[in-house]
Amino acid sequence: MNPQAKELNTIIRDNNTMLFEMLSERGRNIFFPKKGILGQTADAKGKKINATIGSAIEDDNTPMRLESVEKQLNISPSLAFPYAPSYGRPDIRKRWKELIYIKNPALYGKEISLPIVTSALTHALSMTGYLFLDHTDSVLMPDLYWGNYNLIFTNAYGAGIEKFNLFRDEKFDLESFEKSVTNMKSGKKIILFNFPNNPSGYTPAVNEVKSIVSILRNEAEKGNMIIAIMDDAYFGLVYEDGIEKESLFAYLADLHENLLAIKVDGPTKEDYVWGFRIGFITYGIRNGNKALYEALEAKTAGAVRGSISNACNLTQSLLMNAYCSEEYQPEKSEKYSILSARFRKVREILKTGKYNDFFTALPFNSGYFMCIRLKKGLDGERLRYLLLDKYDTGVIQMNDLIRIAFSSVAESDIPVLFENICNACREISS
Ligand SMILES: Cc1ncc(COP(=O)(O)O)c(C=O)c1O
């Protein structure tokens, strides 16, 4: 093992032996190479003649660049063309951390790590797998989940996926959750929470979140190691009262010394920049101190360095500027209102009961999506094709469930969308 990895492992073990045990084999071996090219480059920063960095500079010391590219950008070349650090730009890391506290008041007074920048959430989840998943591990998640978790956790790291029922009687199925957590192989229990959920558009109610936290506390108190991964891709898009508006991370970040909370989030959906490819990984654990968090950050940055080297500098800079501008919050509120109005339109349509012969809606209160369950005898794939061919309408089919992204349909088109689904259902059922 590289001595730099050993050094990080010692810091982690000295602070929390359980946390060291949570690391995967890869996670134990990884480190951020301080001493090689990166370290020597850092030592030479600011020198009159700097022949260390693997990028090119103009004679005036600014980044070398093509006019055909530069003329499209309204930003200083220094914020766009050079590499960003593997940890991410220090300014956006600091700002994102501040924003996490602002968006999650329950985190007040709890110490968390500085976020590490990734190439959006998919990559952040993959890096989480890199650091904490061995092929002998399984990840517990709701039975309704984003299909890409299979590729991220199973194909890449060989981990299994275990499921609990998300719903029972139109509510979060606490019983199934508790039973599944308890029944997981004792030792290291890895649980993934994605609320607002893709595909259902569900976020648990405030009291349900309290119960989830209490179940996890019990498990940790029994001596199990718990890794709770929060995929907060759709954070902030909760449309109903009584539904939890903060991330579960806020309640888990200092819950117990045996429980590591990992927040995976980013601007992809929160700030409507799907193609920018920026995300963050942030850690929280009871008694997590600076040394412990810095060791975890170094391991995470090492994993980033070994996968994508570093995330896009240009998009980090654009976002950082937005996060410091006065227009950012009002503009976000405006977009929230548009999505919220679409959500309410779907609710209003379903309330009429007009479509009950063909489908029923699964609980939904947040995010981009909602799902309908087709009545027995209606074939989802046939329905999908008919909608495409005859009704000029696209939806996602998952057996008897149809996922509807109301986020991507104008409010005025939502009644037509449901009318089309209903008519297509009528056709295939006759
Ligand atoms: C639940 C969930 N997590 C993560 C992602 C991936 O986000 P990103 O585009 O930032 O990689 C998605 C995208 O659809 C998602 O639905």
Ligand as a Chemical Component Dictionary entry (heavy atoms), coordinates in Angstrom:
data_LIG
# 
_chem_comp.id                   LIG 
_chem_comp.type                 NON-POLYMER 
_chem_comp.pdbx_formal_charge   0 
_chem_comp.three_letter_code    LIG 
# 
loop_
_chem_comp_atom.comp_id 
_chem_comp_atom.atom_id 
_chem_comp_atom.alt_atom_id 
_chem_comp_atom.type_symbol 
_chem_comp_atom.charge 
_chem_comp_atom.model_Cartn_x 
_chem_comp_atom.model_Cartn_y 
_chem_comp_atom.model_Cartn_z 
_chem_comp_atom.pdbx_ordinal 
LIG C1 C1 C 0 -32.191 9.981  -8.905  1  
LIG C2 C2 C 0 -31.141 10.526 -9.798  2  
LIG N1 N1 N 0 -29.893 10.601 -9.344  3  
LIG C3 C3 C 0 -28.892 11.064 -10.119 4  
LIG C4 C4 C 0 -29.139 11.464 -11.407 5  
LIG C5 C5 C 0 -27.978 11.868 -12.249 6  
LIG O1 O1 O 0 -27.712 13.197 -12.274 7  
LIG P1 P1 P 0 -26.518 13.807 -13.094 8  
LIG O2 O2 O 0 -27.076 14.165 -14.433 9  
LIG O3 O3 O 0 -26.122 14.982 -12.278 10 
LIG O4 O4 O 0 -25.433 12.808 -13.216 11 
LIG C6 C6 C 0 -30.422 11.388 -11.946 12 
LIG C7 C7 C 0 -30.671 11.774 -13.326 13 
LIG O5 O5 O 0 -31.635 11.510 -13.950 14 
LIG C8 C8 C 0 -31.447 10.914 -11.108 15 
LIG O6 O6 O 0 -32.705 10.801 -11.556 16 
# 
loop_
_chem_comp_bond.comp_id 
_chem_comp_bond.atom_id_1 
_chem_comp_bond.atom_id_2 
_chem_comp_bond.value_order 
_chem_comp_bond.pdbx_ordinal 
LIG C1 C2 SING 1  
LIG C2 N1 SING 2  
LIG C2 C8 DOUB 3  
LIG N1 C3 DOUB 4  
LIG C3 C4 SING 5  
LIG C4 C5 SING 6  
LIG C4 C6 DOUB 7  
LIG C5 O1 SING 8  
LIG O1 P1 SING 9  
LIG P1 O2 DOUB 10 
LIG P1 O3 SING 11 
LIG P1 O4 SING 12 
LIG C6 C7 SING 13 
LIG C6 C8 SING 14 
LIG C7 O5 DOUB 15 
LIG C8 O6 SING 16 
# 
